[in-house]
């Protein structure tokens, strides 16, 4: 994951290293003190989904065991 600074809100958005940068589908995530924010990279600030800390951890935890790459929850 590579961080991208969002100056307007001071959030650091992360995009998957699997994204090819050719305008394909990509989800970005930003960690907050209460959980995580998730958005479509093509829509930017238009639609952001807030996810609680417990929900985010429940989502990320299984991925730690199927991937050899670090998960965003480990950053």
N, CA, C and O of each residue as an XYZ file, in Angstrom:
300
protein
N       0.845     -1.166      0.000
C       0.000      0.000      0.000
C       0.896      1.236      0.000
O       1.912      1.281      0.693
N       0.513      2.209     -0.768
C       1.284      3.443     -0.771
C       0.405      4.595     -0.302
O      -0.706      4.767     -0.804
N       0.891      5.393      0.661
C       0.067      6.480      1.183
C      -0.040      7.631      0.208
O       0.882      7.912     -0.556
N      -1.172      8.286      0.250
C      -1.416      9.472     -0.557
C      -2.009     10.510      0.369
O      -3.068     10.272      0.950
N      -1.367     11.649      0.525
C      -1.853     12.653      1.461
C      -3.015     13.428      0.864
O      -2.957     13.863     -0.286
N      -4.054     13.596      1.637
C      -5.215     14.387      1.250
C      -5.153     15.672      2.060
O      -5.594     15.696      3.209
N      -4.614     16.741      1.485
C      -4.363     17.984      2.210
C      -5.624     18.608      2.778
O      -5.562     19.253      3.825
N      -6.762     18.441      2.128
C      -7.981     19.096      2.589
C      -8.468     18.537      3.916
O      -9.060     19.279      4.699
N      -8.247     17.278      4.197
C      -8.743     16.696      5.440
C      -7.626     16.129      6.312
O      -7.892     15.635      7.408
N      -6.399     16.191      5.848
C      -5.240     15.666      6.570
C      -5.293     14.162      6.794
O      -4.620     13.641      7.682
N      -6.076     13.476      6.007
C      -6.118     12.019      6.067
C      -5.068     11.456      5.126
O      -4.720     12.085      4.127
N      -4.573     10.288      5.438
C      -3.652      9.587      4.547
C      -4.427      8.419      3.943
O      -4.802      7.477      4.642
N      -4.658      8.498      2.635
C      -5.414      7.464      1.921
C      -4.443      6.435      1.371
O      -3.382      6.795      0.861
N      -4.793      5.156      1.470
C      -3.968      4.060      0.981
C      -4.672      3.379     -0.178
O      -5.875      3.120     -0.134
N      -3.894      3.094     -1.220
C      -4.422      2.401     -2.399
C      -3.663      1.086     -2.538
O      -2.461      1.032     -2.276
N      -4.330      0.070     -2.933
C      -3.719     -1.244     -3.076
C      -2.558     -1.214     -4.058
O      -2.614     -0.539     -5.086
N      -1.514     -1.949     -3.733
C      -0.380     -2.067     -4.652
C      -0.765     -2.884     -5.882
O      -0.015     -2.911     -6.858
N      -1.920     -3.551     -5.853
C      -2.409     -4.306     -7.000
C      -3.078     -3.401     -8.028
O      -3.369     -3.847     -9.138
N      -3.326     -2.147     -7.685
C      -3.936     -1.202     -8.621
C      -2.929     -0.897     -9.715
O      -1.771     -0.593     -9.429
N      -3.363     -0.976    -10.965
C      -2.416     -0.785    -12.068
C      -2.253      0.667    -12.480
O      -1.419      0.963    -13.336
N      -3.022      1.586    -11.901
C      -2.894      2.995    -12.236
C      -3.454      3.364    -13.593
O      -3.283      4.503    -14.028
N      -4.117      2.444    -14.279
C      -4.654      2.711    -15.614
C      -6.127      3.104    -15.572
O      -6.829      2.999    -16.577
N      -6.592      3.555    -14.415
C      -7.982      3.993    -14.314
C      -8.960      2.883    -14.019
O     -10.172      3.062    -14.145
N      -8.437      1.729    -13.623
C      -9.318      0.612    -13.284
C      -9.958      0.797    -11.917
O      -9.805      1.836    -11.276
N     -10.669     -0.221    -11.491
C     -11.341     -0.155    -10.208
C     -10.319     -0.219     -9.083
O      -9.419     -1.058     -9.097
N     -10.461      0.665     -8.118
C      -9.567      0.670     -6.972
C     -10.282      1.287     -5.783
O     -10.993      2.283     -5.914
N     -10.086      0.687     -4.635
C     -10.646      1.197     -3.392
C      -9.512      1.822     -2.598
O      -8.414      1.270     -2.536
N      -9.773      2.969     -1.992
C      -8.811      3.620     -1.122
C      -9.349      3.600      0.299
O     -10.559      3.657      0.517
N      -8.441      3.519      1.264
C      -8.828      3.492      2.674
C      -7.972      4.484      3.444
O      -6.816      4.725      3.099
N      -8.552      5.055      4.486
C      -7.826      5.933      5.398
C      -8.205      5.535      6.815
O      -9.384      5.352      7.121
N      -7.204      5.400      7.682
C      -7.469      5.056      9.070
C      -7.784      6.317      9.859
O      -7.175      7.364      9.638
N      -8.736      6.215     10.779
C      -9.094      7.328     11.659
C      -9.004      6.838     13.099
O      -8.735      5.661     13.341
N      -9.225      7.724     14.042
C      -9.179      7.327     15.451
C     -10.365      6.449     15.833
O     -10.342      5.806     16.883
N     -11.401      6.412     14.996
C     -12.602      5.629     15.298
C     -12.807      4.443     14.368
O     -13.787      3.714     14.523
N     -11.915      4.225     13.408
C     -12.074      3.128     12.458
C     -11.386      3.439     11.145
O     -10.198      3.761     11.114
N     -12.144      3.339     10.054
C     -11.572      3.572      8.733
C     -12.605      4.217      7.819
O     -13.813      4.098      8.025
N     -12.095      4.899      6.808
C     -12.930      5.461      5.750
C     -12.573      4.725      4.466
O     -11.406      4.414      4.230
N     -13.566      4.449      3.645
C     -13.366      3.714      2.397
C     -14.026      4.499      1.277
O     -15.140      4.999      1.434
N     -13.330      4.608      0.128
C     -13.893      5.340     -1.011
C     -13.413      4.729     -2.316
O     -12.427      3.994     -2.353
N     -14.127      5.046     -3.380
C     -13.752      4.667     -4.742
C     -12.726      5.690     -5.210
O     -12.986      6.891     -5.148
N     -11.578      5.241     -5.671
C     -10.510      6.163     -6.067
C     -10.920      7.087     -7.206
O     -10.398      8.197     -7.316
N     -11.842      6.649     -8.052
C     -12.265      7.484     -9.185
C     -13.230      8.583     -8.759
O     -13.385      9.575     -9.472
N     -13.878      8.425     -7.611
C     -14.878      9.396     -7.174
C     -14.365     10.313     -6.069
O     -15.044     11.273     -5.701
N     -13.191     10.035     -5.541
C     -12.587     10.886     -4.530
C     -13.470     11.123     -3.328
O     -13.942     10.178     -2.695
N     -13.692     12.386     -3.014
C     -14.466     12.765     -1.834
C     -15.973     12.593     -2.018
O     -16.724     12.771     -1.059
N     -16.432     12.256     -3.214
C     -17.869     12.206     -3.494
C     -18.617     11.241     -2.580
O     -19.638     11.615     -2.003
N     -18.143     10.035     -2.437
C     -18.804      9.023     -1.613
C     -17.775      8.359     -0.717
O     -16.884      7.659     -1.197
N     -17.897      8.577      0.580
C     -16.986      7.974      1.549
C     -17.816      7.183      2.550
O     -18.812      7.683      3.072
N     -17.408      5.961      2.814
C     -18.096      5.109      3.782
C     -17.258      5.056      5.051
O     -16.067      4.749      4.998
N     -17.875      5.354      6.193
C     -17.203      5.256      7.489
C     -17.467      3.875      8.075
O     -18.604      3.404      8.092
N     -16.408      3.233      8.555
C     -16.500      1.896      9.129
C     -15.935      1.951     10.548
O     -14.864      2.519     10.764
N     -16.641      1.370     11.508
C     -16.172      1.383     12.897
C     -14.878      0.583     13.035
O     -14.554     -0.249     12.187
N     -14.149      0.847     14.111
C     -12.901      0.147     14.372
C     -13.129     -1.367     14.461
O     -12.366     -2.142     13.885
N     -14.168     -1.784     15.175
C     -14.462     -3.219     15.298
C     -14.784     -3.852     13.948
O     -14.315     -4.949     13.649
N     -15.578     -3.168     13.138
C     -15.933     -3.695     11.813
C     -14.703     -3.779     10.916
O     -14.541     -4.754     10.181
N     -13.831     -2.766     10.967
C     -12.622     -2.757     10.144
C     -11.705     -3.912     10.530
O     -11.184     -4.617      9.665
N     -11.510     -4.101     11.832
C     -10.650     -5.198     12.296
C     -11.226     -6.563     11.896
O     -10.479     -7.467     11.522
N     -12.534     -6.707     11.975
C     -13.178     -7.961     11.565
C     -12.985     -8.219     10.078
O     -12.858     -9.370      9.660
N     -12.962     -7.166      9.282
C     -12.759     -7.278      7.841
C     -11.303     -7.618      7.514
O     -11.042     -8.468      6.662
N     -10.363     -6.965      8.180
C      -8.935     -7.116      7.887
C      -8.351     -8.416      8.444
O      -7.509     -9.037      7.797
N      -8.780     -8.828      9.618
C      -8.174     -9.977     10.305
C      -8.040    -11.220      9.426
O      -6.949    -11.788      9.379
N      -9.076    -11.674      8.731
C      -8.917    -12.882      7.895
C      -7.901    -12.701      6.768
O      -7.274    -13.674      6.349
N      -7.730    -11.500      6.279
C      -6.797    -11.258      5.174
C      -5.348    -11.396      5.604
O      -4.483    -11.664      4.770
N      -5.070    -11.222      6.870
C      -3.701    -11.363      7.360
C      -3.189    -12.782      7.145
O      -1.985    -13.001      7.013
N      -4.102    -13.736      7.111
C      -3.707    -15.133      7.003
C      -3.715    -15.665      5.581
O      -3.238    -16.776      5.347
N      -4.239    -14.911      4.625
C      -4.258    -15.372      3.238
C      -3.278    -14.605      2.363
O      -3.142    -14.904      1.176
N      -2.602    -13.633      2.928
C      -1.688    -12.805      2.151
C      -0.325    -12.755      2.822
O      -0.229    -12.737      4.049
N       0.721    -12.732      2.018
C       2.057    -12.574      2.573
C       2.445    -11.110      2.649
O       3.466    -10.768      3.245
N       1.640    -10.244      2.051
C       1.896     -8.807      2.106
C       1.256     -8.231      3.362
O       0.243     -8.751      3.830
N       1.839     -7.148      3.926
C       1.233     -6.541      5.106
C      -0.130     -5.939      4.784
O      -0.330     -5.380      3.705
N      -1.050     -6.055      5.709
C      -2.380     -5.466      5.564
C      -2.368     -4.047      6.091
O      -1.498     -3.682      6.882
N      -3.325     -3.247      5.659
C      -3.413     -1.862      6.105
C      -3.554     -1.787      7.624
O      -3.108     -0.814      8.233
N      -4.161     -2.784      8.240
C      -4.307     -2.800      9.687
C      -2.985     -2.967     10.415
O      -2.915     -2.756     11.626
N      -1.931     -3.344      9.693
C      -0.613     -3.540     10.295
C       0.269     -2.315     10.150
O       1.383     -2.299     10.674
N      -0.193     -1.298      9.461
C       0.621     -0.107      9.202
C       0.649      0.763     10.434
O       1.280      1.820     10.429
